[in-house]
């Protein structure tokens, strides 16, 4: 079985997906980390944002490996170099939407994501899983929450900072939402057959339960279920 979980930035999809995968014994993949790995590599190798061919070549070097220290996590490598520790760098936050919008980058990474999902039962999270990566996934969920709720979640996750940090996070999420929803290639939107789950008034366990219930309607739980 393939479970697709989409939603805007800071909607909780990664945490929900990881917990759900652990519950079901499925593989977990946060596709956003693949785009972040390509973005960090572009920054350190000085590949220009408008160099579509160069960015696509970098994307072709991205690989995903299980983290031996934590089965529910993965390591992201570019050209064999482990970049996992750099994926949440502020510079990556600023540039990842632009890199993700490059058609050649998406073509390369989507193909790899599809290969990963074909190998084993998978919970996959991102922006276009249900619409582009796994359009025939057995389960599709799209998580929504107000931008204010998402900003507060991100604020509470991060270490203390300047007094205006919450306002800055809110502005950044609005910018990311605008870029993600208006890009020409794979814009952020729910699949027509996705279940929309509003998480504003739900705690984490309730959201996981809601997606698990969708999966339960399709097939028995358990490792190896398809």
LUMLOTI-243115 format. One line per 8 residues: number of its first residue (from 1); their letters; for each residue x, y, z of C-alpha. Coordinates in nm, 3 decimals, decimal comma. Example, Ala and Ser with C-alpha at 12.3 -4.5 7.8 and 13.67 -1.06 7.14 Angstrom:
REM LUMLOTI-243115
1 = AS = 1,230 -0,450 0,780 | 1,367 -0,106 0,714
REM end
This chain:
REM LUMLOTI-243115
1 = XXXXXXXX = 0,000 0,000 0,000 | 0,110 0,355 -0,073 | -0,009 0,638 0,147 | 0,030 0,993 0,014 | 0,019 1,283 0,259 | 0,035 1,634 0,117 | -0,006 1,981 0,260 | 0,155 2,324 0,290
9 = XXXXXXXX = 0,474 2,391 0,481 | 0,448 2,339 0,859 | 0,115 2,158 0,832 | 0,249 1,868 1,038 | 0,259 1,618 0,753 | 0,615 1,501 0,820 | 0,554 1,421 1,187 | 0,221 1,258 1,106
17 = XXXXXXXX = 0,374 1,056 0,824 | 0,665 0,933 1,034 | 0,438 0,826 1,321 | 0,195 0,657 1,084 | 0,474 0,468 0,908 | 0,607 0,347 1,244 | 0,260 0,232 1,344 | 0,204 0,039 1,021
25 = XXXXXXXX = 0,558 -0,088 0,977 | 0,590 0,094 0,644 | 0,882 0,279 0,491 | 0,869 0,657 0,539 | 0,992 0,919 0,293 | 0,977 1,295 0,333 | 1,025 1,404 -0,028 | 1,087 1,763 0,078
33 = XXXXXXXX = 1,424 1,656 0,216 | 1,532 1,551 -0,132 | 1,465 1,901 -0,263 | 1,643 2,045 0,040 | 1,948 1,830 -0,030 | 1,962 1,954 -0,388 | 1,920 2,312 -0,265 | 2,204 2,290 -0,012
41 = XXXXXXXX = 2,430 2,133 -0,274 | 2,346 2,417 -0,514 | 2,437 2,673 -0,247 | 2,774 2,521 -0,157 | 2,865 2,445 -0,520 | 2,755 2,794 -0,629 | 2,504 2,673 -0,887 | 2,291 2,973 -0,988
49 = XXXXXXXX = 1,913 2,960 -0,926 | 1,851 3,017 -1,298 | 2,087 2,736 -1,406 | 1,815 2,479 -1,468 | 2,049 2,227 -1,628 | 2,300 2,254 -1,344 | 2,029 2,213 -1,082 | 1,890 1,907 -1,261
57 = XXXXXXXX = 2,237 1,750 -1,266 | 2,264 1,806 -0,891 | 1,921 1,649 -0,840 | 2,041 1,339 -1,024 | 2,311 1,299 -0,756 | 2,058 1,293 -0,469 | 2,018 0,957 -0,299 | 1,825 0,841 0,007
65 = XXXXXXXX = 1,956 0,585 0,254 | 1,804 0,445 0,575 | 1,961 0,585 0,891 | 2,103 0,284 1,079 | 2,069 0,474 1,407 | 1,698 0,549 1,356 | 1,491 0,317 1,132 | 1,217 0,578 1,079
73 = XXXXXXXX = 1,468 0,837 0,952 | 1,673 0,868 0,636 | 2,005 1,016 0,535 | 2,022 1,243 0,230 | 2,333 1,226 0,015 | 2,443 1,424 -0,289 | 2,729 1,270 -0,482 | 2,787 1,036 -0,189
81 = XXXXXXXX = 2,826 1,322 0,062 | 2,589 1,313 0,361 | 2,412 1,651 0,376 | 2,145 1,557 0,630 | 2,279 1,792 0,898 | 2,242 2,095 0,668 | 1,887 2,045 0,542 | 1,723 2,287 0,789
89 = XXXXXXXX = 1,975 2,566 0,734 | 1,802 2,908 0,696 | 1,962 2,949 0,353 | 1,788 2,630 0,240 | 1,457 2,764 0,374 | 1,499 3,076 0,160 | 1,584 2,898 -0,165 | 1,417 2,556 -0,161
97 = XXXXXXXX = 1,090 2,674 -0,317 | 1,277 2,820 -0,615 | 1,483 2,504 -0,667 | 1,172 2,288 -0,629 | 1,002 2,485 -0,906 | 1,262 2,384 -1,166 | 1,102 2,131 -1,400 | 1,422 1,932 -1,452
105 = XXXXXXXX = 1,477 1,899 -1,078 | 1,125 1,774 -1,021 | 1,143 1,530 -1,311 | 1,456 1,365 -1,171 | 1,343 1,352 -0,809 | 0,986 1,241 -0,885 | 1,122 0,945 -1,081 | 1,340 0,845 -0,785
113 = XXXXXXXX = 1,048 0,885 -0,544 | 0,835 0,656 -0,760 | 1,111 0,394 -0,764 | 1,133 0,407 -0,384 | 0,756 0,363 -0,344 | 0,756 0,065 -0,581 | 0,996 -0,132 -0,359 | 0,789 -0,156 -0,039
121 = XXXXXXXX = 0,474 -0,029 0,136 | 0,542 0,341 0,186 | 0,411 0,651 0,358 | 0,528 0,944 0,148 | 0,483 1,312 0,234 | 0,531 1,625 0,028 | 0,350 1,885 -0,181 | 0,253 1,683 -0,490
129 = XXXXXXXX = 0,250 1,319 -0,384 | -0,118 1,256 -0,450 | -0,129 1,463 -0,769 | 0,201 1,385 -0,943 | 0,431 1,139 -0,765 | 0,177 0,871 -0,671 | -0,148 0,969 -0,844 | -0,274 0,611 -0,802
137 = XXXXXXXX = -0,185 0,583 -0,432 | -0,438 0,376 -0,240 | -0,469 0,642 0,032 | -0,442 1,019 -0,013 | -0,466 1,275 0,266 | -0,422 1,651 0,242 | -0,355 1,829 0,570 | -0,464 2,189 0,611
145 = XXXXXXXX = -0,430 2,445 0,890 | -0,443 2,822 0,909 | -0,117 2,999 0,837 | -0,132 3,145 1,189 | -0,152 2,797 1,344 | 0,133 2,673 1,129 | 0,349 2,972 1,218 | 0,290 2,913 1,588
153 = XXXXXXXX = 0,386 2,546 1,553 | 0,710 2,639 1,378 | 0,776 2,908 1,640 | 0,742 2,656 1,923 | 0,965 2,403 1,747 | 1,258 2,640 1,708 | 1,494 2,777 1,976 | 1,423 3,125 2,117
161 = XXXXXXXX = 1,523 3,418 1,898 | 1,443 3,785 1,830 | 1,121 3,936 1,964 | 0,977 3,956 1,613 | 1,057 3,592 1,530 | 0,691 3,483 1,514 | 0,610 3,765 1,270 | 0,907 3,668 1,055
169 = XXXXXXXX = 0,798 3,304 1,050 | 0,446 3,409 0,951 | 0,580 3,621 0,664 | 0,804 3,337 0,546 | 0,518 3,083 0,549 | 0,299 3,319 0,348 | 0,580 3,363 0,098 | 0,634 2,987 0,071
177 = XXXXXXXX = 0,260 2,925 0,033 | 0,245 3,177 -0,250 | 0,543 3,028 -0,432 | 0,433 2,668 -0,383 | 0,074 2,727 -0,495 | 0,155 2,938 -0,803 | 0,455 2,758 -0,952 | 0,407 2,636 -1,307
185 = XXXXXXXX = 0,527 2,280 -1,234 | 0,339 2,068 -0,978 | 0,171 2,350 -0,784 | 0,055 2,280 -0,430 | -0,306 2,158 -0,440 | -0,503 1,861 -0,308 | -0,571 1,566 -0,534 | -0,933 1,545 -0,643
193 = XXXXXXXX = -0,974 1,220 -0,449 | -0,777 1,321 -0,138 | -0,937 1,336 0,206 | -0,899 1,691 0,340 | -0,807 1,691 0,711 | -0,825 2,023 0,895 | -0,572 1,996 1,178 | -0,638 2,330 1,349
201 = XXXXXXXX = -0,841 2,172 1,629 | -0,679 1,827 1,633 | -0,383 1,707 1,833 | -0,110 1,499 1,672 | -0,252 1,162 1,773 | -0,593 1,255 1,633 | -0,443 1,345 1,295 | -0,247 1,019 1,282
209 = XXXXXXXX = -0,563 0,829 1,375 | -0,756 1,005 1,098 | -0,508 0,903 0,829 | -0,476 0,553 0,975 | -0,853 0,519 0,953 | -0,835 0,598 0,581 | -0,571 0,328 0,538 | -0,780 0,084 0,740
217 = XXXXXXXX = -1,062 0,121 0,490 | -0,832 0,003 0,211 | -0,634 -0,290 0,353 | -0,531 -0,464 0,674 | -0,252 -0,300 0,869 | 0,086 -0,462 0,911 | 0,431 -0,484 0,758 | 0,414 -0,600 0,399
225 = XX = 0,049 -0,502 0,349 | -0,011 -0,369 -0,001
REM end
